[in-house]
Amino acid sequence: MQNTKAASWGELLSGRNALRSIALAGGVALHAVNVYIATTILPSVVEDIGGLEYYAWNTTLFVAASIFGSALSPKTLHIFGPRRAFLVAIALFALGTAACAAAPTMGWMLAGRTWQGLGGGLLLGLCYSSIRIVFEERLWPLATGLTSSMWGIATLLGPAIGGIFAETGHWRWAFWVVLPMCAGLAWLVTQQISAKVSSPRTDVKVPMLQIALLVASVLVISVSSLTYQVSWNALGIIAGLLIGLGVARVDKTASVRLMPTGAYSLKKGGLGSLYACVCLLSIGITVEVFVPYFLQMIHGYTPLIAGYMTALMSAGWTVGSITSSSRSSATARKLLRAGPLVSAASLAGLAALVPWSGLNANANGVWWLLLPLMGVGLGIGLCWPHLLTQVFKTSPPGEENMASSAIITIQLYAMALGATLGGMIANAAGLIEPGGVEGTRHAALAMFAIFALSPVAAAIFMGRVLRRPAAAVAAATDAA
C-alpha cells in the first residue's frame, strides 16, 4: 500500500535517506563545481595557451559529450547496476579532469573537456534517474530540489577554487584539486548506493542515431561560428536546426526511442510544451559562460570576484528552487508563470548594464550587477521543481524513466546549443575583431539582448501549460 504521509525535508535528510541524498546530490555537486571552476579560469587559460576563438567550444564540447553520457546512463545502470555505474562515471570524469590539468594547448584542453563531459553527463543522468529508484514517489520533488540546490554548493566552491588559482597564475591546479573530490564521492557511493536495483531489470537499448544527430546539430553550428560572416553563421544555424528537427522524425518511428510519446507535440500544453520550457530556460542561462570574460575585460574585475559574480546566476537558481519546491498548487501556477519573465527581465538588465563603462571595479559598479545576475537564475529556480514534476506526472504510463532521462538530454542539448550560439553572437559582434574592450562591449550587448528572448519564448509555452484544465495542472503541482 502506498504511503500517503506528507513528504518533509526532515524525512529526506534523516537516517539512510540522508546518506543516500548526499551520495546523489554529491554527484551533481561534483559536476557543478567543475563547471564553475572551468568558467572562472577560462580567461586565464586563454591568456596562457591561446585559443580565444574557441572560447565557447570549451563549453560546447563538454556539454555535447554530456549528452552522450546522460543518454547512456540507463544502459550503464542496466549493465553495471547503480553502484558500479556511478563508479564508472566518476572514473571517466576524473580522467578528463586530469587531461585538462595537463593541457599544453587549446586542442588538448578541448579533448580533455570532451572526455570530462562524457563522464559528467553520465554522472548527472545517474543522479536524476536514481531519484526514482532510491526514494518513494512522494519524496521525488524534494529530492529533485535538493539535487538542484547543489549548484549552490558550486557557487561557493567553484569560483573560490578557480579564482584563487587563476589569480596566483596556477590555473592547472584548479583542475587537480577536483580529483580528491572524485575519490571522496566514489567512497560514498560504495557505502550508500546499492549494487543492484530491487526490481527486475529489462534490457535497455540506447538510441544512438538520435543522440548522434543531436550532437551533430550542435557541432555544425559550432563550426560555422568560427567565421565572422553573417551569411555563413545563418547557414550554419539553419543546417544545425534542420538536423535537430530530423531527430524528431527519426525518433517517432524508431524502435528505440530517445523521447517519450508526446514529447514532440506542442499542442494543448502537454509534454512537448513542458520540454520546450526546459530547453528555452536552459538556453537563457548559458550566457554565464561569457560573464567572467566580460567582467574581467570590460570592468577590470579579478578572476575571483568575476567568478563569484557569475555564480550568482546559479545561486539564484538554488534560492528559487528551495523556496518554491514546497508551495501549494495555486502558488505553483503563479511561479510557473512568473519565473521565465523574471529571467527575461534580468537578461535585459544585463544587456544595459554590462557594456556600461561606469560600472568598473574601482567605481563600486558591482552593486548594480548583483540583482540582475542573480535574477537570471532565480526566475528559473522559481518554476523548475514544479516544471520537472509536471514532466513526471504528464509522462505516459510505462515511459516515466524515459521522460526523466529526457529532461537531462534536453537540458544538456540546450546548454550546448546556447554556448554555441553565444560564441557565434560574440564573435560576430566584435569579440575577436576588433576585440579589446570596445569589441567585448559590443559582444556583451548583443549576447544579453538576444538571449533575453529565450525565457520570453518559455513564458509563451508556459502559458499553454497553464491553460490546461486546472485540475490537470494541480495534480502535478500538488506533489511539488
VOPAGU-2260 file (C-alpha; in pm, 1 decimal, decimal comma):
REM VOPAGU-2260
SITE   aa  ch    i         X         Y         Z
SITE  MET   A    0       0,0       0,0       0,0
SITE  GLN   A    1     138,2     341,7     -95,9
SITE  ASN   A    2     249,6     563,8     188,1
SITE  THR   A    3      31,6     878,6     191,2
SITE  LYS   A    4     227,9    1057,5     461,9
SITE  ALA   A    5     317,3    1413,0     363,0
SITE  ALA   A    6     675,8    1448,5     243,6
SITE  SER   A    7     909,9    1658,9     455,2
SITE  TRP   A    8    1270,1    1774,2     444,8
SITE  GLY   A    9    1322,9    1607,3     782,1
SITE  GLU   A   10    1238,9    1267,7     636,5
SITE  LEU   A   11    1459,4    1319,4     331,8
SITE  LEU   A   12    1755,8    1436,2     541,5
SITE  SER   A   13    1747,9    1179,7     821,7
SITE  GLY   A   14    1867,9     822,5     858,0
SITE  ARG   A   15    1968,3     632,3     545,6
SITE  ASN   A   16    1773,9     877,9     332,5
SITE  ALA   A   17    2020,4    1147,1     435,7
SITE  LEU   A   18    2324,6     945,0     330,5
SITE  ARG   A   19    2164,1     847,6       1,8
SITE  SER   A   20    2068,4    1209,5     -58,5
SITE  ILE   A   21    2428,6    1315,1      -3,2
SITE  ALA   A   22    2550,4    1049,3    -245,8
SITE  LEU   A   23    2311,8    1152,8    -523,5
SITE  ALA   A   24    2343,5    1525,1    -460,1
SITE  GLY   A   25    2721,3    1483,8    -438,2
SITE  GLY   A   26    2731,5    1368,4    -799,1
SITE  VAL   A   27    2553,1    1683,1    -912,2
SITE  ALA   A   28    2778,8    1891,0    -686,7
SITE  LEU   A   29    3095,3    1740,6    -837,4
SITE  HIS   A   30    2976,8    1821,5   -1187,4
SITE  ALA   A   31    2859,5    2169,5   -1088,0
SITE  VAL   A   32    3179,2    2263,6    -902,4
SITE  ASN   A   33    3380,3    2167,5   -1207,7
SITE  VAL   A   34    3156,1    2384,0   -1429,1
SITE  TYR   A   35    3230,1    2691,0   -1218,0
SITE  ILE   A   36    3597,4    2613,2   -1188,9
SITE  ALA   A   37    3625,1    2594,7   -1568,0
SITE  THR   A   38    3411,9    2905,2   -1621,8
SITE  THR   A   39    3618,8    3107,3   -1374,0
SITE  ILE   A   40    3963,8    3010,4   -1501,1
SITE  LEU   A   41    3888,9    3008,8   -1874,6
SITE  PRO   A   42    4002,0    3370,8   -1932,2
SITE  SER   A   43    4335,8    3277,5   -1767,6
SITE  VAL   A   44    4358,6    2958,4   -1975,1
SITE  VAL   A   45    4311,7    3154,8   -2298,3
SITE  GLU   A   46    4571,3    3410,2   -2189,7
SITE  ASP   A   47    4821,2    3130,2   -2119,8
SITE  ILE   A   48    4771,8    2881,9   -2406,2
SITE  GLY   A   49    4569,2    3090,3   -2655,7
SITE  GLY   A   50    4255,6    2992,3   -2846,1
SITE  LEU   A   51    4015,2    3283,2   -2777,5
SITE  GLU   A   52    3820,3    3199,2   -3093,8
SITE  TYR   A   53    3747,3    2858,0   -2938,0
SITE  TYR   A   54    3635,6    3009,3   -2606,1
SITE  ALA   A   55    3277,6    2880,2   -2634,1
SITE  TRP   A   56    3395,3    2539,3   -2758,1
SITE  ASN   A   57    3513,8    2454,5   -2406,2
SITE  THR   A   58    3151,1    2451,0   -2301,7
SITE  THR   A   59    3004,6    2327,3   -2629,8
SITE  LEU   A   60    3218,1    2012,1   -2646,2
SITE  PHE   A   61    3183,4    1949,6   -2273,0
SITE  VAL   A   62    2805,1    1963,7   -2290,9
SITE  ALA   A   63    2778,8    1781,6   -2624,7
SITE  ALA   A   64    2973,2    1491,1   -2474,6
SITE  SER   A   65    2749,4    1513,0   -2169,8
SITE  ILE   A   66    2452,3    1441,9   -2396,0
SITE  PHE   A   67    2609,3    1109,2   -2487,8
SITE  GLY   A   68    2687,0    1037,7   -2123,9
SITE  SER   A   69    2339,4    1118,0   -1992,6
SITE  ALA   A   70    2173,1     914,9   -2267,5
SITE  LEU   A   71    2396,9     619,3   -2187,3
SITE  SER   A   72    2306,0     629,1   -1817,7
SITE  PRO   A   73    2006,0     389,5   -1840,7
SITE  LYS   A   74    2215,2     133,7   -2032,1
SITE  THR   A   75    2505,2     174,1   -1791,4
SITE  LEU   A   76    2265,4     130,4   -1499,7
SITE  HIS   A   77    2131,6    -186,8   -1657,5
SITE  ILE   A   78    2474,4    -338,1   -1730,0
SITE  PHE   A   79    2659,4    -247,9   -1412,3
SITE  GLY   A   80    2391,6    -180,4   -1152,2
SITE  PRO   A   81    2369,3     152,5    -963,0
SITE  ARG   A   82    2692,2     130,1    -763,8
SITE  ARG   A   83    2931,3      28,0   -1039,6
SITE  ALA   A   84    2759,8     259,9   -1288,3
SITE  PHE   A   85    2837,2     554,9   -1060,2
SITE  LEU   A   86    3197,7     440,9   -1020,6
SITE  VAL   A   87    3243,0     415,4   -1398,8
SITE  ALA   A   88    3108,5     768,2   -1441,2
SITE  ILE   A   89    3337,9     905,4   -1171,1
SITE  ALA   A   90    3641,2     734,9   -1326,5
SITE  LEU   A   91    3569,6     883,1   -1672,3
SITE  PHE   A   92    3519,2    1226,7   -1521,7
SITE  ALA   A   93    3847,0    1202,4   -1327,3
SITE  LEU   A   94    4044,9    1103,9   -1639,0
SITE  GLY   A   95    3909,5    1402,2   -1831,5
SITE  THR   A   96    3987,9    1634,8   -1542,9
SITE  ALA   A   97    4349,4    1516,6   -1532,8
SITE  ALA   A   98    4379,8    1574,3   -1909,1
SITE  CYS   A   99    4255,1    1933,6   -1869,2
SITE  ALA   A  100    4503,6    1996,8   -1590,2
SITE  ALA   A  101    4794,6    1884,5   -1808,7
SITE  ALA   A  102    4679,3    2057,7   -2131,9
SITE  PRO   A  103    4968,1    2231,5   -2317,0
SITE  THR   A  104    4744,9    2364,7   -2598,4
SITE  MET   A  105    4380,5    2455,3   -2653,8
SITE  GLY   A  106    4336,6    2142,9   -2867,1
SITE  TRP   A  107    4446,4    1926,8   -2574,8
SITE  MET   A  108    4218,7    2122,9   -2343,0
SITE  LEU   A  109    3919,9    2067,9   -2571,3
SITE  ALA   A  110    3992,0    1694,2   -2582,3
SITE  GLY   A  111    4003,7    1681,5   -2202,2
SITE  ARG   A  112    3682,6    1879,6   -2171,2
SITE  THR   A  113    3511,8    1637,2   -2409,2
SITE  TRP   A  114    3616,3    1334,8   -2202,0
SITE  GLN   A  115    3524,7    1516,8   -1884,6
SITE  GLY   A  116    3182,0    1594,7   -2030,2
SITE  LEU   A  117    3119,7    1228,6   -2112,6
SITE  GLY   A  118    3177,4    1125,8   -1751,2
SITE  GLY   A  119    2990,3    1427,8   -1615,0
SITE  GLY   A  120    2684,5    1364,9   -1830,4
SITE  LEU   A  121    2675,8    1000,4   -1728,1
SITE  LEU   A  122    2702,8    1104,8   -1364,2
SITE  LEU   A  123    2420,3    1358,7   -1393,4
SITE  GLY   A  124    2193,1    1110,4   -1568,5
SITE  LEU   A  125    2254,6     852,0   -1297,8
SITE  CYS   A  126    2185,5    1102,4   -1020,2
SITE  TYR   A  127    1848,8    1208,2   -1158,2
SITE  SER   A  128    1744,4     858,1   -1267,5
SITE  SER   A  129    1833,5     716,5    -926,3
SITE  ILE   A  130    1590,0     950,1    -751,6
SITE  ARG   A  131    1310,2     726,6    -877,6
SITE  ILE   A  132    1495,2     415,9    -761,4
SITE  VAL   A  133    1617,5     529,2    -420,3
SITE  PHE   A  134    1322,4     730,5    -285,5
SITE  GLU   A  135     945,5     695,5    -258,6
SITE  GLU   A  136     740,4     889,9    -512,7
SITE  ARG   A  137     623,9    1148,5    -260,0
SITE  LEU   A  138     988,4    1241,2    -193,3
SITE  TRP   A  139    1073,4    1296,9    -560,8
SITE  PRO   A  140    1006,0    1676,2    -567,7
SITE  LEU   A  141    1212,2    1735,3    -252,5
SITE  ALA   A  142    1493,4    1512,2    -378,9
SITE  THR   A  143    1488,5    1695,2    -711,4
SITE  GLY   A  144    1502,2    2028,1    -530,1
SITE  LEU   A  145    1792,8    1904,9    -318,3
SITE  THR   A  146    1996,8    1786,4    -616,1
SITE  SER   A  147    1927,6    2112,7    -796,2
SITE  SER   A  148    2037,8    2304,7    -486,9
SITE  MET   A  149    2384,4    2153,0    -518,3
SITE  TRP   A  150    2453,0    2423,7    -771,5
SITE  GLY   A  151    2453,7    2645,8    -463,7
SITE  ILE   A  152    2749,4    2449,2    -328,8
SITE  ALA   A  153    2915,4    2503,5    -664,2
SITE  THR   A  154    2865,8    2878,3    -639,6
SITE  LEU   A  155    3073,5    2874,2    -320,5
SITE  LEU   A  156    3346,4    2625,2    -408,5
SITE  GLY   A  157    3386,0    2660,4    -786,1
SITE  PRO   A  158    3469,5    3031,6    -810,8
SITE  ALA   A  159    3685,0    3011,6    -498,2
SITE  ILE   A  160    3894,6    2725,1    -630,9
SITE  GLY   A  161    3915,6    2863,7    -982,1
SITE  GLY   A  162    3961,6    3226,4    -881,4
SITE  ILE   A  163    4235,7    3169,4    -625,3
SITE  PHE   A  164    4445,2    2954,5    -857,0
SITE  ALA   A  165    4386,1    3183,6   -1156,8
SITE  GLU   A  166    4496,0    3491,8    -963,0
SITE  THR   A  167    4814,5    3320,2    -848,0
SITE  GLY   A  168    4895,7    3206,3   -1201,9
SITE  HIS   A  169    4838,8    2834,6   -1132,3
SITE  TRP   A  170    4510,9    2763,5   -1311,1
SITE  ARG   A  171    4607,7    2398,3   -1370,6
SITE  TRP   A  172    4584,3    2324,7   -1000,2
SITE  ALA   A  173    4218,4    2425,2   -1011,9
SITE  PHE   A  174    4162,9    2103,0   -1206,1
SITE  TRP   A  175    4399,4    1890,2    -999,8
SITE  VAL   A  176    4211,1    1961,8    -676,4
SITE  VAL   A  177    3892,8    1813,1    -825,6
SITE  LEU   A  178    4047,9    1465,7    -818,1
SITE  PRO   A  179    4024,6    1424,1    -436,9
SITE  MET   A  180    3657,1    1520,3    -465,8
SITE  CYS   A  181    3613,0    1236,9    -715,9
SITE  ALA   A  182    3775,5     995,8    -471,9
SITE  GLY   A  183    3550,5    1110,3    -186,3
SITE  LEU   A  184    3234,1    1067,0    -392,4
SITE  ALA   A  185    3347,5     721,8    -505,4
SITE  TRP   A  186    3389,2     614,1    -141,7
SITE  LEU   A  187    3045,0     747,9     -50,0
SITE  VAL   A  188    2884,5     565,8    -343,4
SITE  THR   A  189    3037,8     233,1    -239,9
SITE  GLN   A  190    2888,8     279,6     107,1
SITE  GLN   A  191    2538,0     404,5      27,9
SITE  ILE   A  192    2433,8     308,9    -326,1
SITE  SER   A  193    2315,7     -47,2    -372,4
SITE  ALA   A  194    2489,9    -278,3    -613,7
SITE  LYS   A  195    2162,7    -393,6    -770,9
SITE  VAL   A  196    1817,3    -250,0    -829,4
SITE  SER   A  197    1537,8    -406,5    -625,4
SITE  SER   A  198    1305,8    -467,2    -920,8
SITE  PRO   A  199    1379,9    -695,8   -1218,3
SITE  ARG   A  200    1572,9    -518,0   -1491,5
SITE  THR   A  201    1460,8    -533,6   -1852,7
SITE  ASP   A  202    1702,8    -493,9   -2139,2
SITE  VAL   A  203    1788,1    -130,8   -2216,3
SITE  LYS   A  204    1878,7     -10,9   -2564,5
SITE  VAL   A  205    2035,3     324,7   -2646,8
SITE  PRO   A  206    1901,3     542,2   -2933,0
SITE  MET   A  207    2246,9     613,3   -3069,9
SITE  LEU   A  208    2129,8     753,8   -3405,4
SITE  GLN   A  209    1912,9    1019,2   -3241,5
SITE  ILE   A  210    2187,2    1112,9   -2997,3
SITE  ALA   A  211    2444,4    1135,8   -3276,4
SITE  LEU   A  212    2213,8    1365,8   -3472,6
SITE  LEU   A  213    2166,1    1593,2   -3169,1
SITE  VAL   A  214    2540,4    1625,0   -3119,9
SITE  ALA   A  215    2594,6    1674,7   -3495,0
SITE  SER   A  216    2346,8    1963,0   -3499,6
SITE  VAL   A  217    2544,3    2142,6   -3228,8
SITE  LEU   A  218    2881,3    2077,4   -3392,9
SITE  VAL   A  219    2761,1    2208,0   -3730,3
SITE  ILE   A  220    2661,0    2536,7   -3569,7
SITE  SER   A  221    2989,5    2543,0   -3375,3
SITE  VAL   A  222    3196,8    2515,5   -3692,5
SITE  SER   A  223    3002,1    2796,5   -3858,8
SITE  SER   A  224    3067,7    3020,1   -3557,0
SITE  LEU   A  225    3438,1    3038,8   -3646,4
SITE  THR   A  226    3363,2    3275,8   -3934,2
SITE  TYR   A  227    3255,2    3637,6   -3884,6
SITE  GLN   A  228    3034,5    3640,8   -4195,5
SITE  VAL   A  229    2667,3    3658,8   -4100,2
SITE  SER   A  230    2559,6    3462,6   -4409,0
SITE  TRP   A  231    2772,4    3162,7   -4308,7
SITE  ASN   A  232    2655,9    3195,1   -3947,9
SITE  ALA   A  233    2293,0    3188,8   -4061,8
SITE  LEU   A  234    2358,0    2891,5   -4289,9
SITE  GLY   A  235    2517,4    2702,3   -4000,9
SITE  ILE   A  236    2223,4    2774,4   -3772,1
SITE  ILE   A  237    1972,6    2662,2   -4033,7
SITE  ALA   A  238    2167,4    2343,0   -4109,0
SITE  GLY   A  239    2210,8    2263,8   -3739,5
SITE  LEU   A  240    1843,0    2318,0   -3658,3
SITE  LEU   A  241    1735,0    2108,4   -3956,8
SITE  ILE   A  242    1949,3    1823,6   -3826,3
SITE  GLY   A  243    1792,4    1873,9   -3484,4
SITE  LEU   A  244    1442,8    1859,8   -3634,8
SITE  GLY   A  245    1546,5    1540,3   -3810,6
SITE  VAL   A  246    1579,8    1381,4   -3468,6
SITE  ALA   A  247    1204,6    1414,5   -3417,2
SITE  ARG   A  248    1127,9    1246,4   -3748,4
SITE  VAL   A  249    1366,7     960,4   -3678,5
SITE  ASP   A  250    1262,2     918,7   -3316,4
SITE  LYS   A  251     889,2     896,9   -3387,0
SITE  THR   A  252     932,5     577,6   -3590,1
SITE  ALA   A  253    1240,5     432,1   -3419,5
SITE  SER   A  254    1224,2     100,8   -3238,0
SITE  VAL   A  255    1442,3     250,7   -2964,3
SITE  ARG   A  256    1322,3     597,5   -2871,4
SITE  LEU   A  257    1501,6     889,0   -2713,3
SITE  MET   A  258    1193,0    1082,9   -2605,9
SITE  PRO   A  259     860,4     964,7   -2461,8
SITE  THR   A  260     531,5     972,5   -2651,4
SITE  GLY   A  261     403,4    1327,4   -2695,1
SITE  ALA   A  262     742,5    1492,6   -2648,2
SITE  TYR   A  263     737,9    1644,6   -2998,1
SITE  SER   A  264     383,1    1777,8   -2984,7
SITE  LEU   A  265     329,3    2136,9   -2874,1
SITE  LYS   A  266     -48,8    2110,0   -2872,5
SITE  LYS   A  267    -267,7    2156,4   -2564,5
SITE  GLY   A  268      21,4    2245,2   -2335,7
SITE  GLY   A  269     126,4    1883,9   -2291,4
SITE  LEU   A  270     463,4    1715,0   -2261,4
SITE  GLY   A  271     606,6    1888,5   -2569,4
SITE  SER   A  272     535,7    2233,1   -2423,8
SITE  LEU   A  273     695,2    2132,0   -2094,2
SITE  TYR   A  274    1011,3    2015,4   -2268,7
SITE  ALA   A  275    1015,9    2336,5   -2473,6
SITE  CYS   A  276    1018,6    2533,9   -2146,8
SITE  VAL   A  277    1307,5    2322,6   -2014,7
SITE  CYS   A  278    1500,6    2386,5   -2336,3
SITE  LEU   A  279    1440,8    2761,6   -2357,0
SITE  LEU   A  280    1512,5    2829,4   -1989,3
SITE  SER   A  281    1835,1    2629,1   -2013,5
SITE  ILE   A  282    1945,6    2826,9   -2320,1
SITE  GLY   A  283    1887,0    3155,7   -2138,8
SITE  ILE   A  284    2131,5    3086,3   -1857,1
SITE  THR   A  285    2420,1    2977,8   -2082,6
SITE  VAL   A  286    2530,8    3341,3   -2102,5
SITE  GLU   A  287    2714,7    3266,8   -1777,8
SITE  VAL   A  288    2989,3    3105,1   -1988,1
SITE  PHE   A  289    3098,3    3452,2   -2106,3
SITE  VAL   A  290    3024,4    3661,1   -1797,1
SITE  PRO   A  291    3371,1    3615,3   -1634,6
SITE  TYR   A  292    3541,0    3727,6   -1956,0
SITE  PHE   A  293    3310,0    4027,4   -1992,3
SITE  LEU   A  294    3362,1    4136,9   -1632,2
SITE  GLN   A  295    3740,2    4097,8   -1644,1
SITE  MET   A  296    3787,8    4258,5   -1984,6
SITE  ILE   A  297    3534,7    4543,9   -1966,9
SITE  HIS   A  298    3536,0    4628,8   -1597,0
SITE  GLY   A  299    3869,3    4502,0   -1466,2
SITE  TYR   A  300    3739,3    4259,6   -1203,7
SITE  THR   A  301    3977,2    3994,7   -1073,1
SITE  PRO   A  302    3914,2    3627,5   -1162,0
SITE  LEU   A  303    3794,7    3556,7    -808,3
SITE  ILE   A  304    3540,7    3840,4    -799,4
SITE  ALA   A  305    3426,6    3777,6   -1156,1
SITE  GLY   A  306    3380,3    3409,0   -1075,1
SITE  TYR   A  307    3163,4    3477,9    -774,0
SITE  MET   A  308    2957,8    3735,8    -960,7
SITE  THR   A  309    2893,4    3479,6   -1234,2
SITE  ALA   A  310    2799,2    3218,1    -975,4
SITE  LEU   A  311    2514,9    3443,9    -859,8
SITE  MET   A  312    2315,2    3305,9   -1150,8
SITE  SER   A  313    2322,2    2954,5   -1011,1
SITE  ALA   A  314    2285,2    3088,1    -657,6
SITE  GLY   A  315    1958,9    3245,7    -769,8
SITE  TRP   A  316    1851,7    2913,1    -919,2
SITE  THR   A  317    1922,2    2742,8    -586,7
SITE  VAL   A  318    1732,5    3002,3    -383,1
SITE  GLY   A  319    1438,2    2983,0    -618,9
SITE  SER   A  320    1427,5    2601,7    -615,3
SITE  ILE   A  321    1444,5    2571,1    -237,1
SITE  THR   A  322    1186,6    2842,0    -164,2
SITE  SER   A  323     936,8    2726,0    -425,1
SITE  SER   A  324     955,6    2345,3    -405,6
SITE  SER   A  325     705,8    2305,7    -117,4
SITE  ARG   A  326     446,8    2560,9    -232,4
SITE  SER   A  327      79,2    2482,8    -288,4
SITE  SER   A  328     -59,5    2410,0    -632,8
SITE  ALA   A  329    -216,8    2757,3    -657,0
SITE  THR   A  330     112,5    2927,5    -576,0
SITE  ALA   A  331     298,6    2690,5    -808,2
SITE  ARG   A  332      85,5    2805,6   -1101,6
SITE  LYS   A  333     184,1    3165,6   -1031,4
SITE  LEU   A  334     551,5    3071,3   -1003,7
SITE  LEU   A  335     538,7    2879,4   -1331,3
SITE  ARG   A  336     406,3    3193,2   -1499,2
SITE  ALA   A  337     636,0    3445,8   -1329,3
SITE  GLY   A  338     968,1    3257,8   -1338,4
SITE  PRO   A  339    1052,3    3297,0   -1709,5
SITE  LEU   A  340     958,0    3665,6   -1701,9
SITE  VAL   A  341    1195,8    3728,8   -1411,0
SITE  SER   A  342    1479,8    3569,9   -1609,6
SITE  ALA   A  343    1395,4    3767,9   -1923,3
SITE  ALA   A  344    1388,1    4099,7   -1735,5
SITE  SER   A  345    1720,5    4019,5   -1568,4
SITE  LEU   A  346    1892,1    3939,6   -1900,5
SITE  ALA   A  347    1757,6    4263,8   -2046,0
SITE  GLY   A  348    1902,2    4447,2   -1746,1
SITE  LEU   A  349    2243,9    4288,9   -1804,5
SITE  ALA   A  350    2229,6    4398,1   -2168,8
SITE  ALA   A  351    2202,2    4756,3   -2047,7
SITE  LEU   A  352    2446,4    4739,2   -1756,7
SITE  VAL   A  353    2738,5    4511,7   -1851,6
SITE  PRO   A  354    2859,7    4721,1   -2150,8
SITE  TRP   A  355    2837,2    5040,3   -1941,9
SITE  SER   A  356    3187,9    5163,9   -1859,1
SITE  GLY   A  357    3060,5    5338,4   -1544,2
SITE  LEU   A  358    3043,8    5004,8   -1364,4
SITE  ASN   A  359    3419,7    4947,3   -1344,8
SITE  ALA   A  360    3556,2    4763,5   -1043,9
SITE  ASN   A  361    3710,3    5077,1    -896,9
SITE  ALA   A  362    3375,2    5257,0    -908,9
SITE  ASN   A  363    3178,4    5009,4    -694,9
SITE  GLY   A  364    2982,6    4907,3   -1002,2
SITE  VAL   A  365    2943,6    4556,8    -864,1
SITE  TRP   A  366    2632,4    4657,6    -669,4
SITE  TRP   A  367    2443,8    4742,3    -988,2
SITE  LEU   A  368    2507,2    4397,5   -1132,4
SITE  LEU   A  369    2420,9    4175,5    -836,8
SITE  LEU   A  370    2041,9    4184,2    -874,5
SITE  PRO   A  371    2015,2    4106,8   -1249,3
SITE  LEU   A  372    2285,6    3838,6   -1229,6
SITE  MET   A  373    2100,1    3661,3    -951,4
SITE  GLY   A  374    1764,7    3723,3   -1117,1
SITE  VAL   A  375    1854,0    3517,6   -1424,9
SITE  GLY   A  376    1880,9    3201,3   -1216,3
SITE  LEU   A  377    1613,7    3298,0    -965,1
SITE  GLY   A  378    1347,9    3304,7   -1234,3
SITE  ILE   A  379    1439,6    2952,1   -1343,4
SITE  GLY   A  380    1454,5    2821,0    -987,3
SITE  LEU   A  381    1108,9    2954,9    -901,9
SITE  CYS   A  382     944,2    2730,5   -1158,0
SITE  TRP   A  383    1197,8    2447,5   -1202,4
SITE  PRO   A  384    1081,4    2194,2    -935,6
SITE  HIS   A  385     720,6    2232,7   -1049,4
SITE  LEU   A  386     818,5    2214,0   -1414,8
SITE  LEU   A  387    1006,2    1886,2   -1363,6
SITE  THR   A  388     726,0    1741,9   -1152,9
SITE  GLN   A  389     482,9    1830,7   -1431,2
SITE  VAL   A  390     700,5    1627,4   -1667,4
SITE  PHE   A  391     699,9    1329,3   -1430,3
SITE  LYS   A  392     322,3    1337,5   -1396,9
SITE  THR   A  393     243,7    1409,8   -1762,4
SITE  SER   A  394     464,3    1131,4   -1899,3
SITE  PRO   A  395     275,7     833,4   -2047,1
SITE  PRO   A  396     240,8     523,5   -1825,2
SITE  GLY   A  397     539,9     296,3   -1860,6
SITE  GLU   A  398     760,9     575,0   -2003,1
SITE  GLU   A  399     842,8     753,0   -1677,7
SITE  ASN   A  400    1212,8     660,1   -1686,3
SITE  MET   A  401    1242,1     775,6   -2045,6
SITE  ALA   A  402    1071,6    1104,2   -1956,4
SITE  SER   A  403    1311,1    1158,2   -1664,0
SITE  SER   A  404    1628,2    1094,6   -1864,0
SITE  ALA   A  405    1492,1    1310,6   -2147,1
SITE  ILE   A  406    1496,2    1610,1   -1911,9
SITE  ILE   A  407    1873,3    1586,2   -1881,3
SITE  THR   A  408    1917,4    1524,5   -2254,5
SITE  ILE   A  409    1711,6    1831,9   -2343,3
SITE  GLN   A  410    1880,7    2047,1   -2080,5
SITE  LEU   A  411    2228,3    1949,9   -2198,2
SITE  TYR   A  412    2140,4    1992,0   -2565,6
SITE  ALA   A  413    2001,4    2337,1   -2489,6
SITE  MET   A  414    2313,8    2435,2   -2297,2
SITE  ALA   A  415    2541,5    2315,7   -2579,1
SITE  LEU   A  416    2328,8    2498,8   -2833,7
SITE  GLY   A  417    2323,1    2810,1   -2615,7
SITE  ALA   A  418    2700,4    2813,5   -2570,4
SITE  THR   A  419    2747,7    2766,7   -2944,2
SITE  LEU   A  420    2506,1    3045,8   -3033,9
SITE  GLY   A  421    2666,7    3265,1   -2769,1
SITE  GLY   A  422    3007,4    3213,3   -2923,5
SITE  MET   A  423    2867,5    3291,7   -3267,3
SITE  ILE   A  424    2698,5    3610,3   -3147,0
SITE  ALA   A  425    3006,4    3723,7   -2955,7
SITE  ASN   A  426    3244,5    3662,3   -3246,8
SITE  ALA   A  427    3011,6    3831,2   -3496,0
SITE  ALA   A  428    2961,2    4130,4   -3265,3
SITE  GLY   A  429    3333,8    4200,2   -3227,0
SITE  LEU   A  430    3482,8    3977,6   -2955,1
SITE  ILE   A  431    3773,3    3874,1   -3182,0
SITE  GLU   A  432    3771,0    4155,5   -3437,8
SITE  PRO   A  433    3817,9    4436,3   -3342,5
SITE  GLY   A  434    3846,8    4272,3   -2998,8
SITE  GLY   A  435    3971,2    4453,7   -2691,1
SITE  VAL   A  436    3742,5    4642,3   -2455,6
SITE  GLU   A  437    3528,9    4801,8   -2726,4
SITE  GLY   A  438    3470,4    4476,2   -2912,6
SITE  THR   A  439    3385,4    4299,3   -2587,8
SITE  ARG   A  440    3127,7    4566,8   -2502,3
SITE  HIS   A  441    2953,4    4514,8   -2835,5
SITE  ALA   A  442    2961,0    4138,1   -2781,3
SITE  ALA   A  443    2808,5    4168,2   -2433,2
SITE  LEU   A  444    2526,9    4395,1   -2551,0
SITE  ALA   A  445    2435,7    4169,3   -2842,0
SITE  MET   A  446    2451,2    3848,1   -2641,5
SITE  PHE   A  447    2242,0    3953,6   -2342,1
SITE  ALA   A  448    1980,7    4128,2   -2558,1
SITE  ILE   A  449    1932,6    3830,5   -2789,4
SITE  PHE   A  450    1935,8    3571,4   -2512,2
SITE  ALA   A  451    1663,7    3761,4   -2322,9
SITE  LEU   A  452    1425,1    3639,4   -2593,8
SITE  SER   A  453    1469,2    3276,5   -2485,4
SITE  PRO   A  454    1285,9    3297,4   -2149,0
SITE  VAL   A  455    1023,2    3518,2   -2317,0
SITE  ALA   A  456     951,3    3228,2   -2551,2
SITE  ALA   A  457     947,5    2995,0   -2248,4
SITE  ALA   A  458     679,5    3215,3   -2091,1
SITE  ILE   A  459     465,1    3169,3   -2402,9
SITE  PHE   A  460     489,7    2790,8   -2381,7
SITE  MET   A  461     427,6    2805,4   -2007,3
SITE  GLY   A  462     105,0    2989,1   -2082,6
SITE  ARG   A  463      -5,4    2689,3   -2290,5
SITE  VAL   A  464      68,6    2458,2   -1999,7
SITE  LEU   A  465    -129,6    2672,3   -1758,1
SITE  ARG   A  466    -426,6    2688,3   -1995,1
SITE  ARG   A  467    -473,9    2316,1   -1939,2
SITE  PRO   A  468    -763,8    2231,5   -1705,8
SITE  ALA   A  469    -672,8    2347,7   -1355,6
SITE  ALA   A  470    -729,6    2000,7   -1212,3
SITE  ALA   A  471    -472,1    1850,0   -1450,7
SITE  VAL   A  472    -206,8    2103,7   -1355,7
SITE  ALA   A  473    -290,3    2079,3    -985,3
SITE  ALA   A  474    -247,2    1702,3    -989,5
SITE  ALA   A  475     114,5    1754,1   -1086,6
SITE  THR   A  476     195,2    2063,7    -883,8
SITE  ASP   A  477      47,7    1928,1    -557,0
SITE  ALA   A  478     338,6    1682,0    -541,0
SITE  ALA   A  479     583,6    1971,9    -558,2
